[in-house]
Amino acid sequence: MYALERNQTTLSYDNADDALLVREVEEIDYPHLNVLYANTVPRLVQQADPPPTVWSGLALVLEGRLRGCLMVSEGRNGVLLKPYIHPELEDRVSDVLALALTQLPNNRKVYMRVLAYQAWLRPALEQDLGFEDIARHALMAKHTVILRETSVFHLWLL
């Protein structure tokens, strides 16, 4: 988990590059975001953390193609961002996130959840954008099964 105190740091981004766009997620983006989720989130993580049923937040568009999403949740302590970003943006992730941060309220603390498979985001957050690593945690999922013995005859009657 990373945090950025927005009232101390004012990020600005000069969008001279017309190929990069950050906008609100629209309903027409849902199928593309579901495919992005399926292709970028590891299968084991998908079992424990399924995709959102309703996508909201900021869509990340590069050269007219949807390449990611920042899910935005606002609370009394700040704004939580959950990134779903295609690795194709790895070279541009600092620019993309800086542009996205300009569209959030400036006086709120920003938290970003970064999972282990998204480690490639860490240098951009820490070095380029000024985020602090405030917490590390692990996600564990336990599947419990019960052995149930039934006769074949009983199953045949069903």
N, C-alpha and C positions, 0 to 999 in steps of 0.2 A: 504494500500500500504506500503510495506516494502522496505528499501534500505540498501545496503551493499557497503561500499567504499572499493573496492578490492585493491587499491594501498596501503592501510594502513594495511590490513589484508591479509595474505597469508594462505589460507586453504590448508591443505594437508590431504589426506585420504589414509591410508594403506589398500588396498583391499586384506586383507588376507582371506576374506570370498568369496569363489568362487561362492556362491549362488547369490550374488548381482552383477548386471551388468547394466551399463548405456551406451547406444549406440545411434547412430542416428536413427531416425524413418525411417522405410522403408515402401514402398507401401503395402507390405503384412500385415503390422500392422493395416491398416485402419479399417478393420471390427472389430477387437478386441478393438480398441480405440473408435469406435462408440458405441459398447456395454458398454464399461467402462463409457463413457459419459452418456449414457442413464440410467445406474444403479447408478451413484454417484451424478449426478447433479439434484437437485430438479426440478420437472416439471415446476413450475412457472419461475424458472431461465432459463430453456430451451426455454421457449417462448420468453423471452427478449434477450437471448444470445445463439443463436443456435450453434450447433457444427461446427467446421471448415470443409470446404469442402475438404481442403487439409491439412493433419496433417504434421507438421514439428517440428523439435526440437529434444529433447532427449527422448528416450524410457527408461522406468524404468523396469527392468526385475529382478524378484526374483525367484530363483529355476526353471529357464527356462520358467516362465510364465510372460507375459506382465502385469504389475500391475499399470502402470501409464505412464504419459507423461508430460514433461515440454515443452510447446510451447515457442519458443525463437524468440523474435523480437529485432533486433538491430537498434539503432538510434544514433544520434549524441551525446545524453546525457548519453548513456549507453545501457544496455541490459535489456529487460523486459521479465520476466518469468511468464507464466500463468500455474499454476499447475493443472493437472487432475490426482489425485492420489487416488488409492483404499484405503479405511480405513484399510485394512488388513496390510498395511505398517506403521500403526501408531506407533508401537513399534520401527520401524527401520527408521523412517522418517529423523532423524538427519544424519544417515549414508548415506542414499540415496541422500539427498540434498547435503551433503558435497562431495560425489563422483561426483555428477552432476556439482557442482561448479568448480571442478578441470578441467572440460572439456570446460570451458568458457574462453574467453580472460582475462588474469590476471590484466590488467591495466584499465578495464572498470568498471564503477559503475553498480551494479546489482540491479534491482527493481523487486519485486515479488508482483503480484496481489493476494491477499487472500480475498476471499468473506466470508460472514458471516457463510455459511454452512461448511466452511473449517477452523473453529476456532481451531480445534485440531492441525493445523500446527503452530499456533502462538508461543507456548512455545519452540518448536524446533528452530524456526527462531530467536527469541529474546535471549534465554538463551544459546543455544548450538552453534549457527552459527554467532551470533553478528549482526543480522539485526536490524535496527531501524524502529519503526512504524512512518512513516512520514505523512500519510494522511488517513483519514477515509471518506468514502462517501457512499451514498445509491443509489441503482439503483431503479428507479421507472418506471413502464410501465403503460401507460394509453391507454385503448382501447376505441375509440370513435365509437359510432354507430349512425345511422340516422334512424329515424322512417319513413318508406315509406309505405303509404297506397295504395293498389292496389286492384281492384275488382277481385273476383274469376274468373269471366268470362274472364278477360284479361289474367290471368295466364293460363287458359285452352286453349286459342288460341296459346300460345307459345309452 
